[in-house]
Amino acid sequence: MPRHQYHQDGAKNSMWKGGLSRSTIERTTRKVLKEAGRDLNTCERCQFNTPFQELPRHHKDRDRGNNTVENLEVLCWGCHNAEHNKTRIRNVLGQFE
């Protein structure tokens, strides 16, 4: 089959996030935070530290295009999930929809 049928640029790619790929966002946020001297291995809320793995970066305004140092927060997985669960809706069974 021709190569173009498997081509997955832009919105056809499962990693696409509204104009920026997940890897682009990760590289950009890593660079911004490192330049600001922030620790990528320690949660800024609960101080959980993992020396061998970088923690997720959270966009405070939920805009992945806004990669200013003031908008970024390094959170452990628990704190990051808790932050996003604040705005998620549960059904009558208590499950997230």
C-alpha positions as CSV (number, residue, x, y, z in Angstrom):
1,M,0.0,0.0,0.0
2,P,1.2,3.6,-0.6
3,R,2.9,5.2,2.3
4,H,0.5,8.2,2.4
5,Q,-2.3,5.9,3.7
6,Y,-0.4,5.4,7.0
7,H,0.7,8.9,7.3
8,Q,-0.5,10.3,10.7
9,D,0.5,13.9,10.9
10,G,-1.4,16.5,12.8
11,A,-4.9,15.6,14.1
12,K,-4.6,12.0,12.6
13,N,-1.9,11.2,15.2
14,S,-3.1,9.8,18.5
15,M,-0.6,11.9,20.3
16,W,-1.9,15.2,18.8
17,K,-3.0,17.7,21.4
18,G,-4.6,20.7,19.7
19,G,-1.7,21.9,17.6
20,L,1.2,20.6,19.7
21,S,2.3,17.0,20.0
22,R,2.8,15.5,23.5
23,S,6.5,15.1,22.9
24,T,6.9,18.8,21.8
25,I,5.1,19.9,24.9
26,E,7.3,17.7,27.1
27,R,10.5,19.0,25.5
28,T,9.3,22.6,25.8
29,T,8.2,22.4,29.4
30,R,11.4,20.6,30.4
31,K,13.5,23.3,28.8
32,V,11.6,26.2,30.4
33,L,11.6,24.7,33.9
34,K,15.3,23.7,33.7
35,E,16.3,27.2,32.6
36,A,14.4,28.5,35.6
37,G,16.3,26.2,37.9
38,R,13.2,24.2,38.9
39,D,13.6,20.5,40.0
40,L,11.8,18.1,37.7
41,N,12.0,15.2,40.2
42,T,10.2,16.8,43.2
43,C,6.5,17.5,43.5
44,E,5.9,21.2,44.2
45,R,2.9,20.4,46.4
46,C,3.7,17.3,48.5
47,Q,7.5,17.2,48.1
48,F,7.4,13.6,46.8
49,N,10.8,13.0,45.2
50,T,11.8,10.4,42.6
51,P,15.5,10.7,41.7
52,F,15.4,8.5,38.6
53,Q,12.2,9.8,36.8
54,E,10.9,13.2,35.9
55,L,7.5,14.0,37.2
56,P,4.6,15.3,35.1
57,R,4.4,19.1,34.4
58,H,1.0,20.7,34.9
59,H,-0.3,23.7,33.0
60,K,-2.1,25.8,35.7
61,D,-4.4,27.4,33.1
62,R,-4.8,24.1,31.2
63,D,-3.5,25.7,28.0
64,R,-0.7,23.5,26.7
65,G,0.4,26.3,24.4
66,N,1.2,28.6,27.4
67,N,4.6,27.3,28.5
68,T,5.6,30.3,30.7
69,V,7.5,29.3,33.9
70,E,4.7,31.0,35.9
71,N,2.1,28.7,34.3
72,L,4.0,25.4,34.9
73,E,4.0,23.3,38.0
74,V,5.9,20.0,38.6
75,L,3.5,17.6,40.3
76,C,3.6,13.9,41.3
77,W,1.1,11.6,39.7
78,G,-1.2,11.7,42.8
79,C,-1.3,15.5,43.0
80,H,-1.7,15.8,39.2
81,N,-4.6,13.4,39.2
82,A,-6.2,15.2,42.1
83,E,-5.9,18.5,40.3
84,H,-7.6,17.2,37.2
85,N,-10.2,15.3,39.1
86,K,-11.5,18.6,40.6
87,T,-13.1,19.4,37.2
88,R,-14.2,15.9,36.1
89,I,-17.8,14.8,36.4
90,R,-19.0,11.6,38.1
91,N,-22.1,9.7,37.2
92,V,-24.6,8.3,39.8
93,L,-22.4,5.3,40.3
94,G,-19.4,7.6,41.2
95,Q,-17.5,6.8,38.0
96,F,-15.8,9.5,36.0
97,E,-17.5,10.1,32.7
